[in-house]
Amino acid sequence: MQCAVCEQNGEPGDDQAAAHAWATGHLKANPEHFTHREIITRPCRLKPGAWQ
């Protein structure tokens, strides 16, 4: 997660509950920081083929 106000990030990981807990804790510490982003990265592998 990333705070959209100050751009501070939580720890990266696979646990969505931990990400939401970070956002909640950040909001409690910074009541005006109520907008956050969930950053998701998906792997992608391209293979050579007809497009070459």
C-alpha positions in Angstrom: 0.0 0.0 0.0 1.0 3.6 -0.6 -0.4 6.7 1.0 -1.6 9.0 -1.9 -1.0 12.1 0.3 2.6 11.6 1.4 3.6 8.7 -0.8 4.9 6.7 2.2 4.8 2.9 1.5 4.0 -0.1 3.7 6.2 -3.2 3.5 5.8 -5.1 0.2 4.4 -8.6 0.6 1.7 -11.1 -0.3 -0.5 -10.6 2.8 -3.4 -8.3 1.9 -4.5 -8.1 5.5 -1.1 -6.8 6.5 -1.2 -4.1 3.8 -4.6 -3.0 5.0 -3.4 -3.0 8.6 -0.6 -0.7 7.6 -3.0 1.7 5.8 -5.2 1.7 8.9 -2.3 2.4 11.2 -1.0 5.2 8.9 -4.5 6.8 8.9 -4.6 6.7 12.7 -1.3 8.4 12.9 -2.2 10.9 10.1 -5.9 11.5 10.1 -5.8 13.7 7.0 -4.2 10.9 5.0 -7.4 9.0 4.0 -6.5 8.1 0.4 -4.3 5.1 -0.3 -3.2 3.0 -3.3 -2.9 -0.7 -3.5 0.0 -1.5 -5.7 -0.2 -4.8 -7.5 2.6 -6.3 -9.6 1.9 -9.3 -12.0 4.7 -11.2 -13.6 4.6 -11.5 -17.4 6.9 -13.5 -19.6 6.9 -13.0 -23.4 8.0 -15.8 -25.7 9.5 -15.3 -29.1 7.1 -16.2 -31.9 5.5 -14.9 -35.1 5.6 -11.3 -33.8 9.4 -11.1 -34.4 
